Amino acid sequence: MLVVQGKGHWFTIQGDRLSLKTGGFDGRQWLLSWYTPSGLATAMLQGEDAVDAFIKLAPSAVSEELRRVRRAHGKRGRRFRWGMALLALFILVPVLALGLFWIFGDEVSHWAADRVSQEQKDRLGELAFEQMRPSLNLVERGEVRETVEFIGVRVTTGSRNRYVFHVADAPEVNAFALPGGHVVVYTGLLRATQSANELAAVLAHEASHVEKRHTLRNLIHTLGWRAVLAAALGDFSNGIWGGMAAQLGSMRYSRDLEREADGEALIMLRRAGVSPNGLLSFFERMAEHQTADPGIWATHPSSQERIAALRKQTALLAPYPNRTITVDWPRFERALAQLPVN
Protein backbone atom coordinates (compact mmCIF):
# COMPACT_ATOMS: atom_id res chain seq x y z
CA MET A 1 0.00 0.00 0.00
CA LEU A 2 1.16 3.57 -0.69
CA VAL A 3 -0.18 6.84 0.64
CA VAL A 4 0.11 9.94 -1.57
CA GLN A 5 -0.91 13.50 -0.62
CA GLY A 6 -2.13 15.99 -3.23
CA LYS A 7 -4.33 19.09 -3.24
CA GLY A 8 -5.13 18.62 0.43
CA HIS A 9 -6.24 14.97 0.01
CA TRP A 10 -4.68 11.67 0.94
CA PHE A 11 -4.80 8.77 -1.48
CA THR A 12 -4.21 5.12 -0.62
CA ILE A 13 -2.91 3.25 -3.68
CA GLN A 14 -2.01 -0.33 -4.32
CA GLY A 15 1.71 -0.38 -5.29
CA ASP A 16 1.15 -2.66 -8.27
CA ARG A 17 -1.42 -0.21 -9.69
CA LEU A 18 1.03 2.69 -9.70
CA SER A 19 2.85 3.66 -12.92
CA LEU A 20 5.89 5.89 -13.19
CA LYS A 21 7.01 8.04 -16.09
CA THR A 22 9.71 10.63 -16.61
CA GLY A 23 9.36 13.59 -18.92
CA GLY A 24 10.25 17.17 -19.50
CA PHE A 25 12.99 18.66 -21.69
CA ASP A 26 15.79 16.92 -19.84
CA GLY A 27 13.81 13.94 -18.42
CA ARG A 28 13.95 15.23 -14.84
CA GLN A 29 10.17 15.40 -14.22
CA TRP A 30 8.84 12.31 -12.39
CA LEU A 31 5.16 11.63 -12.92
CA LEU A 32 3.16 9.10 -10.89
CA SER A 33 -0.22 7.98 -12.22
CA TRP A 34 -2.93 5.55 -11.14
CA TYR A 35 -6.60 4.89 -11.75
CA THR A 36 -9.32 5.71 -9.25
CA PRO A 37 -13.09 5.27 -9.45
CA SER A 38 -13.19 8.90 -10.60
CA GLY A 39 -10.65 8.38 -13.36
CA LEU A 40 -6.91 8.84 -13.89
CA ALA A 41 -5.01 10.59 -11.09
CA THR A 42 -1.47 11.93 -11.25
CA ALA A 43 1.16 13.31 -8.89
CA MET A 44 4.37 15.14 -9.78
CA LEU A 45 7.58 14.67 -7.86
CA GLN A 46 9.35 18.02 -7.84
CA GLY A 47 13.12 17.91 -7.39
CA GLU A 48 15.65 15.25 -6.50
CA ASP A 49 14.97 15.59 -2.77
CA ALA A 50 11.31 14.63 -3.31
CA VAL A 51 12.42 11.62 -5.35
CA ASP A 52 14.83 10.52 -2.59
CA ALA A 53 12.13 10.83 0.05
CA PHE A 54 9.62 8.96 -2.09
CA ILE A 55 12.05 6.07 -2.65
CA LYS A 56 12.57 5.71 1.13
CA LEU A 57 8.84 5.73 1.92
CA ALA A 58 7.57 3.66 -0.98
CA PRO A 59 7.02 -0.13 -0.75
CA SER A 60 10.00 -2.20 -1.87
CA ALA A 61 8.46 -3.09 -5.25
CA VAL A 62 7.77 0.55 -6.03
CA SER A 63 11.10 1.85 -4.67
CA GLU A 64 13.03 -0.77 -6.65
CA GLU A 65 11.24 0.29 -9.80
CA LEU A 66 12.04 3.90 -8.98
CA ARG A 67 15.71 3.06 -8.56
CA ARG A 68 15.76 1.18 -11.87
CA VAL A 69 14.13 4.07 -13.69
CA ARG A 70 16.48 6.51 -11.97
CA ARG A 71 19.55 4.55 -13.14
CA ALA A 72 18.18 4.49 -16.68
CA HIS A 73 17.41 8.18 -16.37
CA GLY A 74 21.00 8.83 -15.28
CA LYS A 75 22.33 7.11 -18.39
CA ARG A 76 19.93 9.05 -20.58
CA GLY A 77 20.94 12.24 -18.79
CA ARG A 78 24.60 11.59 -19.48
CA ARG A 79 23.83 10.86 -23.13
CA PHE A 80 21.73 14.00 -23.23
CA ARG A 81 24.55 16.11 -21.80
CA TRP A 82 27.07 14.59 -24.20
CA GLY A 83 24.67 15.24 -27.06
CA MET A 84 24.24 18.86 -26.03
CA ALA A 85 28.01 19.25 -25.70
CA LEU A 86 28.54 17.82 -29.19
CA LEU A 87 25.81 20.06 -30.57
CA ALA A 88 27.43 23.09 -28.97
CA LEU A 89 30.79 22.02 -30.35
CA PHE A 90 29.28 21.56 -33.81
CA ILE A 91 27.84 25.08 -33.64
CA LEU A 92 30.91 26.70 -32.09
CA VAL A 93 33.62 25.13 -34.25
CA PRO A 94 32.73 27.13 -37.40
CA VAL A 95 32.45 30.29 -35.32
CA LEU A 96 35.81 29.63 -33.68
CA ALA A 97 37.33 28.75 -37.04
CA LEU A 98 36.13 32.02 -38.52
CA GLY A 99 37.47 33.89 -35.52
CA LEU A 100 40.85 32.21 -35.75
CA PHE A 101 41.01 32.81 -39.49
CA TRP A 102 40.18 36.48 -38.93
CA ILE A 103 42.90 36.79 -36.29
CA PHE A 104 45.55 34.58 -37.92
CA GLY A 105 44.41 34.88 -41.56
CA ASP A 106 47.81 35.97 -42.89
CA GLU A 107 49.65 33.15 -41.11
CA VAL A 108 47.09 30.52 -42.18
CA SER A 109 47.02 31.64 -45.82
CA HIS A 110 50.84 31.73 -45.84
CA TRP A 111 50.96 28.21 -44.42
CA ALA A 112 48.46 26.92 -47.00
CA ALA A 113 50.17 28.68 -49.93
CA ASP A 114 53.53 27.14 -48.97
CA ARG A 115 51.98 23.68 -49.31
CA VAL A 116 50.78 24.17 -52.87
CA SER A 117 53.13 22.46 -55.33
CA GLN A 118 54.43 24.07 -58.50
CA GLU A 119 52.21 21.82 -60.60
CA GLN A 120 49.16 22.81 -58.55
CA LYS A 121 50.02 26.51 -58.89
CA ASP A 122 50.28 26.08 -62.65
CA ARG A 123 46.85 24.39 -62.76
CA LEU A 124 45.30 27.10 -60.62
CA GLY A 125 46.83 29.85 -62.78
CA GLU A 126 45.55 28.21 -65.97
CA LEU A 127 42.07 27.89 -64.46
CA ALA A 128 42.09 31.54 -63.36
CA PHE A 129 43.31 32.81 -66.73
CA GLU A 130 40.66 30.84 -68.62
CA GLN A 131 38.01 32.36 -66.35
CA MET A 132 39.34 35.86 -67.04
CA ARG A 133 40.10 35.53 -70.76
CA PRO A 134 36.57 36.42 -72.01
CA SER A 135 36.70 39.77 -70.19
CA LEU A 136 40.18 40.72 -71.51
CA ASN A 137 40.64 42.40 -74.87
CA LEU A 138 43.92 40.61 -75.51
CA VAL A 139 46.50 41.72 -78.06
CA GLU A 140 47.45 38.27 -79.34
CA ARG A 141 50.27 39.19 -81.76
CA GLY A 142 52.36 42.04 -83.11
CA GLU A 143 55.23 44.27 -82.02
CA VAL A 144 53.72 45.25 -78.68
CA ARG A 145 52.98 41.70 -77.57
CA GLU A 146 56.40 40.43 -78.73
CA THR A 147 58.30 43.22 -76.97
CA VAL A 148 56.51 42.64 -73.66
CA GLU A 149 57.20 38.92 -73.92
CA PHE A 150 60.86 39.49 -74.82
CA ILE A 151 61.49 41.78 -71.85
CA GLY A 152 59.40 39.58 -69.52
CA VAL A 153 61.40 36.47 -70.40
CA ARG A 154 64.61 38.43 -69.79
CA VAL A 155 63.72 39.51 -66.24
CA THR A 156 62.26 36.13 -65.18
CA THR A 157 65.13 33.96 -66.41
CA GLY A 158 66.07 31.39 -63.77
CA SER A 159 62.67 31.32 -62.08
CA ARG A 160 60.92 28.08 -61.19
CA ASN A 161 57.69 29.53 -62.58
CA ARG A 162 56.91 29.34 -66.29
CA TYR A 163 55.84 32.89 -67.09
CA VAL A 164 53.47 33.79 -69.91
CA PHE A 165 53.04 37.50 -70.66
CA HIS A 166 49.82 38.93 -72.04
CA VAL A 167 48.85 42.42 -73.23
CA ALA A 168 45.27 43.56 -72.65
CA ASP A 169 44.05 46.59 -74.60
CA ALA A 170 42.65 48.76 -71.79
CA PRO A 171 43.31 52.37 -70.71
CA GLU A 172 43.99 51.65 -67.04
CA VAL A 173 47.58 51.98 -65.84
CA ASN A 174 47.54 48.51 -64.34
CA ALA A 175 48.90 44.98 -64.44
CA PHE A 176 48.37 41.81 -62.45
CA ALA A 177 49.88 38.35 -62.08
CA LEU A 178 48.26 34.96 -61.51
CA PRO A 179 49.58 31.94 -59.58
CA GLY A 180 51.98 29.93 -61.69
CA GLY A 181 53.13 32.75 -63.97
CA HIS A 182 50.45 34.40 -66.13
CA VAL A 183 51.13 38.17 -66.16
CA VAL A 184 48.64 40.54 -67.77
CA VAL A 185 49.75 44.10 -68.62
CA TYR A 186 47.29 46.79 -69.74
CA THR A 187 48.18 49.04 -72.67
CA GLY A 188 47.50 52.01 -70.37
CA LEU A 189 50.47 50.95 -68.27
CA LEU A 190 52.66 50.39 -71.35
CA ARG A 191 51.92 53.95 -72.48
CA ALA A 192 53.00 55.18 -69.02
CA THR A 193 56.46 53.59 -69.24
CA GLN A 194 59.24 55.66 -70.80
CA SER A 195 61.98 53.09 -71.40
CA ALA A 196 62.70 49.38 -71.74
CA ASN A 197 64.25 49.47 -68.26
CA GLU A 198 61.02 50.84 -66.75
CA LEU A 199 58.95 48.17 -68.49
CA ALA A 200 61.41 45.50 -67.29
CA ALA A 201 61.07 46.83 -63.75
CA VAL A 202 57.26 46.76 -63.87
CA LEU A 203 57.24 43.19 -65.18
CA ALA A 204 59.76 42.15 -62.53
CA HIS A 205 57.59 43.73 -59.85
CA GLU A 206 54.48 41.84 -61.00
CA ALA A 207 56.42 38.58 -61.30
CA SER A 208 57.80 39.09 -57.80
CA HIS A 209 54.27 38.72 -56.39
CA VAL A 210 54.22 35.26 -57.97
CA GLU A 211 57.75 34.44 -56.78
CA LYS A 212 56.80 35.31 -53.18
CA ARG A 213 53.36 33.63 -53.50
CA HIS A 214 51.62 36.87 -52.59
CA THR A 215 48.88 36.33 -55.17
CA LEU A 216 48.14 32.83 -53.93
CA ARG A 217 48.22 33.89 -50.27
CA ASN A 218 45.84 36.79 -50.90
CA LEU A 219 43.50 34.58 -52.88
CA ILE A 220 43.33 31.94 -50.15
CA HIS A 221 42.89 34.64 -47.50
CA THR A 222 40.01 36.21 -49.44
CA LEU A 223 38.19 32.95 -50.20
CA GLY A 224 38.49 31.63 -46.63
CA TRP A 225 38.78 28.24 -44.93
CA ARG A 226 37.38 26.20 -47.81
CA ALA A 227 40.17 27.52 -50.00
CA VAL A 228 42.73 26.76 -47.28
CA LEU A 229 41.61 23.13 -47.11
CA ALA A 230 41.32 22.81 -50.89
CA ALA A 231 44.80 24.27 -51.39
CA ALA A 232 46.34 22.11 -48.67
CA LEU A 233 44.76 19.00 -50.24
CA GLY A 234 45.62 20.03 -53.78
CA ASP A 235 41.93 20.10 -54.80
CA PHE A 236 41.51 22.64 -57.60
CA SER A 237 38.33 21.13 -59.04
CA ASN A 238 36.42 22.45 -56.02
CA GLY A 239 33.68 25.00 -56.70
CA ILE A 240 35.35 27.38 -54.24
CA TRP A 241 37.66 28.49 -57.03
CA GLY A 242 34.79 29.43 -59.34
CA GLY A 243 34.77 33.08 -58.25
CA MET A 244 38.49 33.68 -58.11
CA ALA A 245 38.68 35.58 -61.42
CA ALA A 246 36.86 38.57 -59.92
CA GLN A 247 39.09 38.41 -56.83
CA LEU A 248 42.32 38.30 -58.83
CA GLY A 249 41.32 41.09 -61.20
CA SER A 250 40.91 43.56 -58.32
CA MET A 251 43.45 42.17 -55.87
CA ARG A 252 45.08 44.57 -53.45
CA TYR A 253 48.36 44.00 -51.66
CA SER A 254 49.33 45.36 -48.29
CA ARG A 255 52.20 47.84 -48.08
CA ASP A 256 54.31 45.14 -46.43
CA LEU A 257 53.76 42.81 -49.37
CA GLU A 258 54.46 45.63 -51.83
CA ARG A 259 57.74 46.43 -50.11
CA GLU A 260 58.64 42.75 -50.16
CA ALA A 261 57.78 42.61 -53.86
CA ASP A 262 59.95 45.67 -54.52
CA GLY A 263 62.89 43.95 -52.87
CA GLU A 264 62.32 40.75 -54.84
CA ALA A 265 62.02 42.75 -58.08
CA LEU A 266 65.43 44.31 -57.43
CA ILE A 267 66.89 40.82 -56.98
CA MET A 268 65.31 39.70 -60.27
CA LEU A 269 66.64 42.76 -62.12
CA ARG A 270 70.13 42.13 -60.77
CA ARG A 271 69.97 38.48 -61.85
CA ALA A 272 68.87 39.60 -65.33
CA GLY A 273 71.59 42.27 -65.51
CA VAL A 274 69.03 45.11 -65.82
CA SER A 275 69.50 48.48 -64.12
CA PRO A 276 67.36 48.88 -60.96
CA ASN A 277 66.78 52.58 -61.65
CA GLY A 278 63.77 51.89 -63.87
CA LEU A 279 61.75 50.60 -60.92
CA LEU A 280 62.30 53.72 -58.85
CA SER A 281 61.76 56.20 -61.70
CA PHE A 282 58.49 54.58 -62.77
CA PHE A 283 56.98 54.40 -59.30
CA GLU A 284 58.10 57.95 -58.44
CA ARG A 285 56.38 59.27 -61.56
CA MET A 286 53.23 57.26 -60.88
CA ALA A 287 53.13 58.48 -57.29
CA GLU A 288 53.06 62.08 -58.54
CA HIS A 289 49.82 61.33 -60.40
CA GLN A 290 48.29 59.14 -57.72
CA THR A 291 45.77 61.74 -56.48
CA ALA A 292 44.57 62.89 -59.87
CA ASP A 293 44.48 59.48 -61.54
CA PRO A 294 44.74 56.42 -59.23
CA GLY A 295 45.59 54.09 -62.14
CA ILE A 296 47.89 51.34 -60.96
CA TRP A 297 47.50 52.47 -57.34
CA ALA A 298 43.90 51.25 -57.35
CA THR A 299 45.31 47.76 -56.82
CA HIS A 300 48.92 48.62 -55.84
CA PRO A 301 48.81 50.86 -52.77
CA SER A 302 51.75 53.18 -52.37
CA SER A 303 53.00 55.98 -50.19
CA GLN A 304 55.97 58.28 -49.81
CA GLU A 305 57.18 55.88 -47.13
CA ARG A 306 57.25 53.06 -49.66
CA ILE A 307 59.07 55.24 -52.22
CA ALA A 308 61.62 56.16 -49.56
CA ALA A 309 62.10 52.48 -48.70
CA LEU A 310 62.65 51.69 -52.38
CA ARG A 311 65.23 54.48 -52.69
CA LYS A 312 67.05 53.05 -49.69
CA GLN A 313 66.97 49.50 -51.10
CA THR A 314 68.27 50.73 -54.44
CA ALA A 315 71.06 52.76 -52.83
CA LEU A 316 72.22 49.74 -50.82
CA LEU A 317 72.58 47.53 -53.90
CA ALA A 318 76.16 46.61 -54.68
CA PRO A 319 77.16 47.68 -58.20
CA TYR A 320 76.70 45.04 -60.88
CA PRO A 321 77.19 45.00 -64.66
CA ASN A 322 74.11 46.08 -66.64
CA ARG A 323 73.42 44.68 -70.08
CA THR A 324 71.35 46.82 -72.41
CA ILE A 325 67.93 45.49 -73.29
CA THR A 326 68.08 45.25 -77.09
CA VAL A 327 64.68 46.73 -77.85
CA ASP A 328 63.92 49.44 -80.40
CA TRP A 329 61.90 51.55 -77.97
CA PRO A 330 60.73 54.23 -80.48
CA ARG A 331 59.45 51.43 -82.72
CA PHE A 332 57.64 49.89 -79.77
CA GLU A 333 56.03 53.25 -78.96
CA ARG A 334 54.86 53.67 -82.57
CA ALA A 335 53.31 50.18 -82.54
CA LEU A 336 51.63 50.97 -79.24
CA ALA A 337 50.25 54.24 -80.64
CA GLN A 338 48.62 52.35 -83.49
CA LEU A 339 46.53 50.27 -81.08
CA PRO A 340 43.05 51.72 -80.40
CA VAL A 341 42.66 53.61 -77.13
CA ASN A 342 39.59 52.10 -75.46
C-alpha positions as CSV (number, residue, x, y, z in Angstrom):
1,M,0.0,0.0,0.0
2,L,1.2,3.6,-0.7
3,V,-0.2,6.8,0.6
4,V,0.1,9.9,-1.6
5,Q,-0.9,13.5,-0.6
6,G,-2.1,16.0,-3.2
7,K,-4.3,19.1,-3.2
8,G,-5.1,18.6,0.4
9,H,-6.2,15.0,0.0
10,W,-4.7,11.7,0.9
11,F,-4.8,8.8,-1.5
12,T,-4.2,5.1,-0.6
13,I,-2.9,3.2,-3.7
14,Q,-2.0,-0.3,-4.3
15,G,1.7,-0.4,-5.3
16,D,1.1,-2.7,-8.3
17,R,-1.4,-0.2,-9.7
18,L,1.0,2.7,-9.7
19,S,2.9,3.7,-12.9
20,L,5.9,5.9,-13.2
21,K,7.0,8.0,-16.1
22,T,9.7,10.6,-16.6
23,G,9.4,13.6,-18.9
24,G,10.2,17.2,-19.5
25,F,13.0,18.7,-21.7
26,D,15.8,16.9,-19.8
27,G,13.8,13.9,-18.4
28,R,13.9,15.2,-14.8
29,Q,10.2,15.4,-14.2
30,W,8.8,12.3,-12.4
31,L,5.2,11.6,-12.9
32,L,3.2,9.1,-10.9
33,S,-0.2,8.0,-12.2
34,W,-2.9,5.6,-11.1
35,Y,-6.6,4.9,-11.8
36,T,-9.3,5.7,-9.3
37,P,-13.1,5.3,-9.4
38,S,-13.2,8.9,-10.6
39,G,-10.7,8.4,-13.4
40,L,-6.9,8.8,-13.9
41,A,-5.0,10.6,-11.1
42,T,-1.5,11.9,-11.2
43,A,1.2,13.3,-8.9
44,M,4.4,15.1,-9.8
45,L,7.6,14.7,-7.9
46,Q,9.3,18.0,-7.8
47,G,13.1,17.9,-7.4
48,E,15.6,15.2,-6.5
49,D,15.0,15.6,-2.8
50,A,11.3,14.6,-3.3
51,V,12.4,11.6,-5.4
52,D,14.8,10.5,-2.6
53,A,12.1,10.8,0.0
54,F,9.6,9.0,-2.1
55,I,12.1,6.1,-2.6
56,K,12.6,5.7,1.1
57,L,8.8,5.7,1.9
58,A,7.6,3.7,-1.0
59,P,7.0,-0.1,-0.8
60,S,10.0,-2.2,-1.9
61,A,8.5,-3.1,-5.3
62,V,7.8,0.6,-6.0
63,S,11.1,1.9,-4.7
64,E,13.0,-0.8,-6.6
65,E,11.2,0.3,-9.8
66,L,12.0,3.9,-9.0
67,R,15.7,3.1,-8.6
68,R,15.8,1.2,-11.9
69,V,14.1,4.1,-13.7
70,R,16.5,6.5,-12.0
71,R,19.5,4.5,-13.1
72,A,18.2,4.5,-16.7
73,H,17.4,8.2,-16.4
74,G,21.0,8.8,-15.3
75,K,22.3,7.1,-18.4
76,R,19.9,9.1,-20.6
77,G,20.9,12.2,-18.8
78,R,24.6,11.6,-19.5
79,R,23.8,10.9,-23.1
80,F,21.7,14.0,-23.2
81,R,24.5,16.1,-21.8
82,W,27.1,14.6,-24.2
83,G,24.7,15.2,-27.1
84,M,24.2,18.9,-26.0
85,A,28.0,19.2,-25.7
86,L,28.5,17.8,-29.2
87,L,25.8,20.1,-30.6
88,A,27.4,23.1,-29.0
89,L,30.8,22.0,-30.3
90,F,29.3,21.6,-33.8
91,I,27.8,25.1,-33.6
92,L,30.9,26.7,-32.1
93,V,33.6,25.1,-34.2
94,P,32.7,27.1,-37.4
95,V,32.5,30.3,-35.3
96,L,35.8,29.6,-33.7
97,A,37.3,28.7,-37.0
98,L,36.1,32.0,-38.5
99,G,37.5,33.9,-35.5
100,L,40.9,32.2,-35.7
101,F,41.0,32.8,-39.5
102,W,40.2,36.5,-38.9
103,I,42.9,36.8,-36.3
104,F,45.6,34.6,-37.9
105,G,44.4,34.9,-41.6
106,D,47.8,36.0,-42.9
107,E,49.6,33.1,-41.1
108,V,47.1,30.5,-42.2
109,S,47.0,31.6,-45.8
110,H,50.8,31.7,-45.8
111,W,51.0,28.2,-44.4
112,A,48.5,26.9,-47.0
113,A,50.2,28.7,-49.9
114,D,53.5,27.1,-49.0
115,R,52.0,23.7,-49.3
116,V,50.8,24.2,-52.9
117,S,53.1,22.5,-55.3
118,Q,54.4,24.1,-58.5
119,E,52.2,21.8,-60.6
120,Q,49.2,22.8,-58.6
121,K,50.0,26.5,-58.9
122,D,50.3,26.1,-62.6
123,R,46.9,24.4,-62.8
124,L,45.3,27.1,-60.6
125,G,46.8,29.8,-62.8
126,E,45.6,28.2,-66.0
127,L,42.1,27.9,-64.5
128,A,42.1,31.5,-63.4
129,F,43.3,32.8,-66.7
130,E,40.7,30.8,-68.6
131,Q,38.0,32.4,-66.4
132,M,39.3,35.9,-67.0
133,R,40.1,35.5,-70.8
134,P,36.6,36.4,-72.0
135,S,36.7,39.8,-70.2
136,L,40.2,40.7,-71.5
137,N,40.6,42.4,-74.9
138,L,43.9,40.6,-75.5
139,V,46.5,41.7,-78.1
140,E,47.5,38.3,-79.3
141,R,50.3,39.2,-81.8
142,G,52.4,42.0,-83.1
143,E,55.2,44.3,-82.0
144,V,53.7,45.3,-78.7
145,R,53.0,41.7,-77.6
146,E,56.4,40.4,-78.7
147,T,58.3,43.2,-77.0
148,V,56.5,42.6,-73.7
149,E,57.2,38.9,-73.9
150,F,60.9,39.5,-74.8
151,I,61.5,41.8,-71.8
152,G,59.4,39.6,-69.5
153,V,61.4,36.5,-70.4
154,R,64.6,38.4,-69.8
155,V,63.7,39.5,-66.2
156,T,62.3,36.1,-65.2
157,T,65.1,34.0,-66.4
158,G,66.1,31.4,-63.8
159,S,62.7,31.3,-62.1
160,R,60.9,28.1,-61.2
161,N,57.7,29.5,-62.6
162,R,56.9,29.3,-66.3
163,Y,55.8,32.9,-67.1
164,V,53.5,33.8,-69.9
165,F,53.0,37.5,-70.7
166,H,49.8,38.9,-72.0
167,V,48.9,42.4,-73.2
168,A,45.3,43.6,-72.6
169,D,44.1,46.6,-74.6
170,A,42.7,48.8,-71.8
171,P,43.3,52.4,-70.7
172,E,44.0,51.7,-67.0
173,V,47.6,52.0,-65.8
174,N,47.5,48.5,-64.3
175,A,48.9,45.0,-64.4
176,F,48.4,41.8,-62.4
177,A,49.9,38.4,-62.1
178,L,48.3,35.0,-61.5
179,P,49.6,31.9,-59.6
180,G,52.0,29.9,-61.7
181,G,53.1,32.7,-64.0
182,H,50.4,34.4,-66.1
183,V,51.1,38.2,-66.2
184,V,48.6,40.5,-67.8
185,V,49.8,44.1,-68.6
186,Y,47.3,46.8,-69.7
187,T,48.2,49.0,-72.7
188,G,47.5,52.0,-70.4
189,L,50.5,50.9,-68.3
190,L,52.7,50.4,-71.3
191,R,51.9,54.0,-72.5
192,A,53.0,55.2,-69.0
193,T,56.5,53.6,-69.2
194,Q,59.2,55.7,-70.8
195,S,62.0,53.1,-71.4
196,A,62.7,49.4,-71.7
197,N,64.2,49.5,-68.3
198,E,61.0,50.8,-66.8
199,L,59.0,48.2,-68.5
200,A,61.4,45.5,-67.3
201,A,61.1,46.8,-63.7
202,V,57.3,46.8,-63.9
203,L,57.2,43.2,-65.2
204,A,59.8,42.1,-62.5
205,H,57.6,43.7,-59.8
206,E,54.5,41.8,-61.0
207,A,56.4,38.6,-61.3
208,S,57.8,39.1,-57.8
209,H,54.3,38.7,-56.4
210,V,54.2,35.3,-58.0
211,E,57.8,34.4,-56.8
212,K,56.8,35.3,-53.2
213,R,53.4,33.6,-53.5
214,H,51.6,36.9,-52.6
215,T,48.9,36.3,-55.2
216,L,48.1,32.8,-53.9
217,R,48.2,33.9,-50.3
218,N,45.8,36.8,-50.9
219,L,43.5,34.6,-52.9
220,I,43.3,31.9,-50.1
221,H,42.9,34.6,-47.5
222,T,40.0,36.2,-49.4
223,L,38.2,33.0,-50.2
224,G,38.5,31.6,-46.6
225,W,38.8,28.2,-44.9
226,R,37.4,26.2,-47.8
227,A,40.2,27.5,-50.0
228,V,42.7,26.8,-47.3
229,L,41.6,23.1,-47.1
230,A,41.3,22.8,-50.9
231,A,44.8,24.3,-51.4
232,A,46.3,22.1,-48.7
233,L,44.8,19.0,-50.2
234,G,45.6,20.0,-53.8
235,D,41.9,20.1,-54.8
236,F,41.5,22.6,-57.6
237,S,38.3,21.1,-59.0
238,N,36.4,22.4,-56.0
239,G,33.7,25.0,-56.7
240,I,35.3,27.4,-54.2
241,W,37.7,28.5,-57.0
242,G,34.8,29.4,-59.3
243,G,34.8,33.1,-58.3
244,M,38.5,33.7,-58.1
245,A,38.7,35.6,-61.4
246,A,36.9,38.6,-59.9
247,Q,39.1,38.4,-56.8
248,L,42.3,38.3,-58.8
249,G,41.3,41.1,-61.2
250,S,40.9,43.6,-58.3
251,M,43.5,42.2,-55.9
252,R,45.1,44.6,-53.4
253,Y,48.4,44.0,-51.7
254,S,49.3,45.4,-48.3
255,R,52.2,47.8,-48.1
256,D,54.3,45.1,-46.4
257,L,53.8,42.8,-49.4
258,E,54.5,45.6,-51.8
259,R,57.7,46.4,-50.1
260,E,58.6,42.7,-50.2
261,A,57.8,42.6,-53.9
262,D,60.0,45.7,-54.5
263,G,62.9,43.9,-52.9
264,E,62.3,40.8,-54.8
265,A,62.0,42.7,-58.1
266,L,65.4,44.3,-57.4
267,I,66.9,40.8,-57.0
268,M,65.3,39.7,-60.3
269,L,66.6,42.8,-62.1
270,R,70.1,42.1,-60.8
271,R,70.0,38.5,-61.9
272,A,68.9,39.6,-65.3
273,G,71.6,42.3,-65.5
274,V,69.0,45.1,-65.8
275,S,69.5,48.5,-64.1
276,P,67.4,48.9,-61.0
277,N,66.8,52.6,-61.7
278,G,63.8,51.9,-63.9
279,L,61.7,50.6,-60.9
280,L,62.3,53.7,-58.9
281,S,61.8,56.2,-61.7
282,F,58.5,54.6,-62.8
283,F,57.0,54.4,-59.3
284,E,58.1,58.0,-58.4
285,R,56.4,59.3,-61.6
286,M,53.2,57.3,-60.9
287,A,53.1,58.5,-57.3
288,E,53.1,62.1,-58.5
289,H,49.8,61.3,-60.4
290,Q,48.3,59.1,-57.7
291,T,45.8,61.7,-56.5
292,A,44.6,62.9,-59.9
293,D,44.5,59.5,-61.5
294,P,44.7,56.4,-59.2
295,G,45.6,54.1,-62.1
296,I,47.9,51.3,-61.0
297,W,47.5,52.5,-57.3
298,A,43.9,51.3,-57.4
299,T,45.3,47.8,-56.8
300,H,48.9,48.6,-55.8
301,P,48.8,50.9,-52.8
302,S,51.7,53.2,-52.4
303,S,53.0,56.0,-50.2
304,Q,56.0,58.3,-49.8
305,E,57.2,55.9,-47.1
306,R,57.3,53.1,-49.7
307,I,59.1,55.2,-52.2
308,A,61.6,56.2,-49.6
309,A,62.1,52.5,-48.7
310,L,62.6,51.7,-52.4
311,R,65.2,54.5,-52.7
312,K,67.1,53.1,-49.7
313,Q,67.0,49.5,-51.1
314,T,68.3,50.7,-54.4
315,A,71.1,52.8,-52.8
316,L,72.2,49.7,-50.8
317,L,72.6,47.5,-53.9
318,A,76.2,46.6,-54.7
319,P,77.2,47.7,-58.2
320,Y,76.7,45.0,-60.9
321,P,77.2,45.0,-64.7
322,N,74.1,46.1,-66.6
323,R,73.4,44.7,-70.1
324,T,71.4,46.8,-72.4
325,I,67.9,45.5,-73.3
326,T,68.1,45.3,-77.1
327,V,64.7,46.7,-77.9
328,D,63.9,49.4,-80.4
329,W,61.9,51.5,-78.0
330,P,60.7,54.2,-80.5
331,R,59.5,51.4,-82.7
332,F,57.6,49.9,-79.8
333,E,56.0,53.2,-79.0
334,R,54.9,53.7,-82.6
335,A,53.3,50.2,-82.5
336,L,51.6,51.0,-79.2
337,A,50.3,54.2,-80.6
338,Q,48.6,52.3,-83.5
339,L,46.5,50.3,-81.1
340,P,43.1,51.7,-80.4
341,V,42.7,53.6,-77.1
342,N,39.6,52.1,-75.5
